[in-house]
């Protein structure tokens, strides 16, 4: 309401200053300036008073929160199934405990964040040797054939070996990382 009143007073003062021919030029300018000031104040009051579309105050409501109640019939799983092998939810010592007794354990920093599926890409197209460790004390544990899928869960960058699970044998072994591919040949 104050905004409308100031705007009307300012408009009348400006109009009065222009219409009055008997006043001096200086008085006309002053009346026009006074009118401009009142119109500006009215505009500012209007902007400050504006409550948004519809005339009501602008209200920002928080986004809804959703809660999913856990089902009592399915307990949270700490296992994942990859290529038919039940594994701990994340790669770690438990993986070696379960699938690689006697295997050289990877260092804590060598475990991957998630399991990866890779395929054997043998240099001569036959297969690659599997070992019990990635260092000089390694023992040959057999062969994994060309294009067989494996589950990678740890990598030793220094020696270039990866700790994998052979799903067919359900055992963890070390293989040369160079012989792992993203797709079968």
C-alpha positions as CSV (number, residue, x, y, z in Angstrom):
1,X,0.0,0.0,0.0
2,X,2.8,2.4,0.8
3,X,4.4,1.7,-2.6
4,X,1.2,2.8,-4.4
5,X,0.8,5.9,-2.2
6,X,4.5,7.0,-2.9
7,X,4.1,6.4,-6.6
8,X,0.9,8.4,-6.8
9,X,2.4,11.3,-4.8
10,X,5.5,11.3,-7.0
11,X,3.4,11.2,-10.2
12,X,1.3,14.1,-9.0
13,X,4.3,16.1,-8.0
14,X,5.9,15.6,-11.3
15,X,2.7,16.4,-13.2
16,X,2.2,19.5,-11.1
17,X,5.7,20.6,-11.8
18,X,5.3,20.3,-15.5
19,X,1.8,21.9,-15.7
20,X,2.6,24.9,-13.5
21,X,3.5,27.6,-16.0
22,X,3.7,30.4,-13.5
23,X,6.5,28.8,-11.4
24,X,10.1,29.4,-12.0
25,X,12.1,27.0,-14.0
26,X,14.0,26.0,-10.8
27,X,10.7,25.2,-9.0
28,X,9.6,23.0,-11.9
29,X,12.9,21.0,-11.8
30,X,12.6,20.6,-8.0
31,X,9.0,19.3,-8.3
32,X,10.0,16.9,-11.0
33,X,12.9,15.6,-8.9
34,X,10.7,15.2,-5.9
35,X,8.2,13.3,-8.0
36,X,11.0,11.0,-9.3
37,X,12.2,10.3,-5.8
38,X,8.7,9.4,-4.6
39,X,8.2,7.1,-7.6
40,X,11.6,5.4,-6.9
41,X,10.7,4.9,-3.3
42,X,7.4,3.4,-4.3
43,X,9.1,1.0,-6.7
44,X,11.6,-0.1,-4.0
45,X,8.8,-0.6,-1.5
46,X,6.8,-2.6,-4.1
47,X,9.8,-4.9,-4.8
48,X,10.5,-5.4,-1.1
49,X,6.8,-6.1,-0.4
50,X,6.3,-8.5,-3.3
51,X,5.4,-12.0,-2.1
52,X,5.6,-14.0,-5.3
53,X,3.0,-15.2,-7.7
54,X,-0.5,-15.6,-6.3
55,X,0.1,-12.9,-3.7
56,X,1.2,-15.3,-1.0
57,X,4.6,-15.5,0.5
58,X,7.2,-17.5,-1.4
59,X,7.8,-20.8,0.5
60,X,10.5,-23.2,-0.3
61,X,9.7,-26.6,1.0
62,X,12.4,-29.2,1.5
63,X,12.6,-32.1,-0.9
64,X,10.8,-35.1,0.4
65,X,12.8,-37.8,2.2
66,X,12.2,-41.4,1.3
67,X,12.8,-44.2,3.7
68,X,12.9,-47.7,2.4
69,X,12.1,-50.1,5.3
70,X,14.4,-53.1,5.1
71,X,12.6,-56.3,4.4
72,X,12.7,-58.9,7.2
73,X,12.6,-61.8,4.8
74,X,15.9,-61.0,3.1
75,X,18.8,-60.3,5.4
76,X,21.6,-57.9,4.1
77,X,24.0,-59.9,2.0
78,X,27.7,-59.8,2.7
79,X,28.4,-62.0,-0.4
80,X,28.3,-61.5,-4.1
81,X,28.0,-64.1,-6.9
82,X,30.3,-63.6,-9.9
83,X,30.6,-66.3,-12.6
84,X,29.0,-68.8,-10.2
85,X,31.5,-68.1,-7.4
86,X,30.2,-66.8,-4.0
87,X,32.6,-64.1,-2.9
88,X,32.9,-61.7,0.0
89,X,31.2,-58.4,-0.9
90,X,34.5,-56.6,-1.4
91,X,37.9,-58.0,-2.3
92,X,40.1,-58.6,0.8
93,X,41.9,-61.1,3.0
94,X,38.6,-63.1,3.3
95,X,38.7,-63.8,-0.4
96,X,42.1,-65.5,-0.1
97,X,41.1,-67.3,3.1
98,X,38.2,-68.9,1.3
99,X,39.7,-69.6,-2.2
100,X,43.5,-69.7,-1.8
101,X,44.7,-71.5,1.3
102,X,48.5,-71.6,1.1
103,X,48.5,-68.7,-1.4
104,X,50.8,-65.6,-0.8
105,X,48.4,-62.9,0.5
106,X,48.3,-59.6,-1.4
107,X,49.4,-56.5,0.5
108,X,46.4,-54.4,1.7
109,X,47.1,-51.7,-0.9
110,X,47.0,-54.3,-3.7
111,X,43.4,-55.3,-3.3
112,X,41.0,-53.7,-5.8
113,X,38.0,-51.7,-4.8
114,X,35.7,-54.1,-6.8
115,X,36.0,-57.5,-8.5
116,X,36.8,-57.4,-12.2
117,X,36.1,-60.0,-14.9
118,X,39.0,-60.6,-17.3
119,X,39.8,-63.3,-19.8
120,X,43.0,-65.2,-20.3
121,X,44.9,-64.0,-23.4
122,X,47.9,-66.5,-23.6
123,X,50.9,-65.4,-25.7
124,X,50.8,-68.6,-27.8
125,X,47.0,-69.1,-27.6
126,X,47.2,-72.1,-25.3
127,X,47.1,-71.1,-21.7
128,X,49.0,-69.4,-18.9
129,X,50.7,-70.7,-15.8
130,X,49.2,-70.1,-12.3
131,X,51.4,-69.5,-9.3
132,X,51.2,-69.5,-5.5
133,X,52.9,-66.1,-5.2
134,X,54.1,-63.2,-7.4
135,X,57.7,-63.2,-6.2
136,X,60.7,-65.4,-6.5
137,X,59.2,-68.0,-4.1
138,X,56.4,-68.8,-6.5
139,X,55.3,-72.4,-7.1
140,X,53.6,-73.4,-10.4
141,X,50.0,-74.5,-9.6
142,X,48.8,-75.4,-13.1
143,X,47.4,-73.7,-16.2
144,X,44.4,-71.6,-17.1
145,X,43.4,-72.1,-20.7
146,X,43.0,-69.4,-23.4
147,X,39.8,-67.3,-23.2
148,X,38.8,-68.6,-19.8
149,X,37.2,-66.0,-17.6
150,X,38.8,-65.1,-14.3
151,X,37.9,-62.8,-11.4
152,X,40.6,-60.3,-10.6
153,X,40.7,-59.0,-7.0
154,X,44.3,-57.8,-6.4
155,X,47.2,-56.5,-8.5
156,X,50.9,-56.2,-7.7
157,X,52.2,-53.4,-9.8
158,X,55.9,-54.0,-9.0
159,X,56.0,-57.6,-10.2
160,X,53.2,-57.4,-12.8
161,X,51.1,-60.1,-11.4
162,X,47.4,-60.2,-10.5
163,X,45.6,-62.4,-8.0
164,X,42.6,-64.0,-9.6
165,X,40.0,-66.6,-8.9
166,X,39.6,-69.4,-11.5
167,X,35.8,-69.9,-11.5
168,X,36.2,-73.4,-13.0
169,X,38.5,-74.6,-10.2
170,X,37.1,-72.2,-7.6
171,X,40.7,-71.4,-6.4
172,X,42.7,-68.2,-6.1
173,X,46.1,-68.0,-8.0
174,X,48.6,-65.4,-9.2
175,X,48.9,-64.9,-13.0
176,X,50.9,-62.5,-15.2
177,X,48.8,-59.3,-15.6
178,X,50.0,-59.0,-19.3
179,X,47.9,-62.1,-20.1
180,X,44.6,-60.7,-18.9
181,X,42.3,-59.1,-21.5
182,X,38.9,-57.3,-21.2
183,X,37.3,-59.6,-23.8
184,X,37.8,-63.1,-25.0
185,X,39.9,-63.5,-28.1
